[in-house]
Amino acid sequence: MDAIAKLSGVSKVTIYSYFPTKEELFAAAVGSSTDEVFASLPPGALDPDNPEAALAMIGESFLKLNRSDKVVGAFRMMFAAANEHVDPGEMFYREGPAKLIGQVAEYLRAANATGSLSVPAPEEAADQFLSLFLGGAHIRVMLGLGQPKASEDSHLVQVNVALFLRAFRD
């Protein structure tokens, strides 16, 4: 907390007034990173009548987040500590992956409402969509074996969006 206070230019008392525990501060940091996926998109970009473009933007933003050193490091840390510290892992999942799945499901509900998609279980479909990005390239990144080329990630977004749309377009 001393280092965080110093870096942010405030006192530890100020930090503790917003985040009473280190765990709550960590939860806020994870939640903030998760929110970047949607916050980085231009306003109105997620048009429920244009799921191809919207899902491509979500996929690109999700990959950018998951390829960042900060997120890769957080996942490695959470996996390493999972057997010893369950509470931080639960909080990390709730503020990270589960929150993001919920945000994608919200978009899918909107696309359902306009009739551009037919997704009977939006939460499940959101999880499936995001999971499409966690294959071999992601495993290589997590193992420190290098980042994919931008063209490879672009291709991954294209094929994943096409696959998802084949499943949920009428």
C-alpha positions in Angstrom: 0.0 0.0 0.0 3.0 2.3 0.6 4.1 1.9 -3.0 0.6 2.5 -4.3 0.2 5.6 -2.2 3.6 7.0 -3.4 2.8 6.2 -7.1 -0.6 7.8 -6.9 0.6 10.8 -5.0 -1.9 10.3 -2.1 -1.6 9.1 1.5 -2.3 5.5 2.6 -5.2 6.9 4.6 -6.8 8.2 1.4 -6.3 4.8 -0.3 -7.8 3.0 2.6 -10.8 5.4 2.7 -11.7 4.1 -0.8 -10.4 0.6 -0.5 -10.4 -0.7 3.1 -8.4 -3.9 2.2 -5.8 -4.9 -0.3 -8.2 -7.4 -1.7 -10.8 -4.6 -2.5 -8.1 -2.5 -4.2 -7.1 -5.6 -6.2 -10.8 -6.2 -7.1 -11.1 -2.5 -8.3 -7.9 -2.8 -10.4 -9.2 -6.0 -12.1 -12.6 -4.6 -12.6 -11.1 -1.5 -14.2 -9.0 -3.5 -16.6 -12.1 -5.6 -17.6 -14.1 -2.4 -18.2 -11.4 -1.3 -20.7 -12.7 -3.9 -23.2 -15.9 -2.0 -23.7 -14.8 1.5 -22.6 -12.1 1.5 -25.4 -14.8 1.2 -28.0 -16.3 4.3 -29.7 -19.7 5.4 -28.4 -22.5 3.6 -30.2 -20.0 1.2 -31.8 -21.9 -1.9 -30.5 -24.8 -1.6 -32.9 -27.2 -4.5 -32.1 -28.3 -4.5 -35.7 -24.7 -5.1 -36.9 -23.4 -8.0 -34.8 -20.6 -8.8 -37.2 -18.9 -5.5 -36.7 -19.7 -5.3 -33.0 -18.4 -8.8 -32.2 -15.3 -8.1 -34.2 -14.7 -5.0 -32.1 -15.3 -6.9 -28.9 -13.0 -9.7 -30.0 -10.2 -7.3 -31.0 -10.5 -5.5 -27.6 -10.6 -8.8 -25.7 -7.5 -10.0 -27.5 -5.7 -6.7 -26.8 -6.6 -7.0 -23.1 -5.5 -10.7 -22.9 -2.3 -10.1 -24.7 -1.2 -7.2 -22.4 1.6 -8.0 -20.0 -0.5 -6.7 -17.1 -3.3 -9.3 -17.7 -1.0 -12.1 -18.6 0.9 -11.5 -15.3 -2.3 -11.3 -13.3 -3.5 -14.6 -14.7 -0.2 -16.3 -14.1 -0.3 -15.1 -10.5 -3.9 -16.2 -10.0 -3.2 -19.7 -11.4 -0.1 -20.1 -9.3 -1.9 -19.1 -6.1 -5.1 -20.9 -6.8 -4.5 -23.9 -4.5 -3.4 -21.7 -1.6 -5.6 -18.6 -1.8 -9.2 -19.2 -3.0 -10.7 -15.8 -2.1 -8.5 -13.7 -4.5 -9.2 -16.2 -7.3 -12.9 -15.9 -6.8 -12.7 -12.1 -6.7 -10.5 -12.1 -9.8 -13.0 -14.3 -11.7 -16.0 -12.2 -10.5 -14.4 -8.8 -11.5 -12.6 -10.2 -14.6 -13.9 -13.0 -16.7 -17.5 -13.2 -15.2 -18.0 -9.4 -15.5 -16.8 -9.5 -19.1 -19.1 -12.5 -19.9 -22.0 -10.5 -18.5 -21.1 -7.5 -20.6 -21.0 -9.6 -23.8 -24.3 -11.3 -22.8 -25.8 -7.8 -22.5 -24.8 -7.0 -26.0 -26.2 -10.4 -27.2 -29.5 -9.6 -25.5 -29.7 -6.3 -27.4 -29.0 -8.1 -30.7 -31.7 -10.6 -29.8 -34.1 -7.8 -29.2 -33.5 -6.3 -32.7 -33.7 -9.8 -34.3 -30.2 -9.6 -35.8 -29.2 -12.7 -33.7 -31.1 -15.5 -32.1 -29.2 -16.4 -29.0 -31.4 -18.6 -26.6 -28.8 -18.4 -23.7 -26.9 -15.2 -23.9 -24.6 -15.8 -20.9 -23.6 -19.2 -22.2 -23.1 -17.9 -25.7 -21.0 -15.0 -24.4 -18.8 -17.4 -22.5 -18.5 -19.5 -25.7 -17.6 -16.5 -27.8 -14.9 -15.3 -25.5 -13.6 -18.8 -25.1 -13.0 -19.0 -28.9 -10.0 -16.6 -28.3 -8.4 -18.8 -25.6 -6.9 -21.5 -27.9 -3.3 -22.3 -28.8 -2.1 -18.7 -29.3 -3.3 -17.7 -25.9 -1.7 -20.8 -24.3 1.6 -19.8 -26.0 1.3 -16.3 -24.6 0.6 -17.6 -21.1 3.6 -19.9 -21.3 5.9 -17.0 -22.4 6.4 -18.4 -25.9 5.8 -15.1 -27.6 2.9 -13.0 -28.9 1.1 -13.8 -32.2 1.5 -11.4 -35.1 -1.2 -8.7 -35.5 -2.2 -10.4 -38.7 -2.7 -13.7 -36.8 -4.9 -12.0 -34.2 -6.9 -10.3 -36.9 -7.5 -13.6 -38.7 -8.5 -15.2 -35.4 -11.1 -12.4 -34.8 -12.5 -12.9 -38.4 -12.9 -16.7 -38.1 -14.2 -16.6 -34.6 -16.9 -14.0 -35.4 -17.9 -15.9 -38.6 -18.2 -19.2 -36.6 -20.2 -17.5 -33.9 -22.6 -15.9 -36.4 -23.1 -19.2 -38.2 -24.4 -20.6 -34.9 -26.6 -17.7 -33.9 -28.0 -16.0 -37.0 -31.3 -17.1 -38.3 
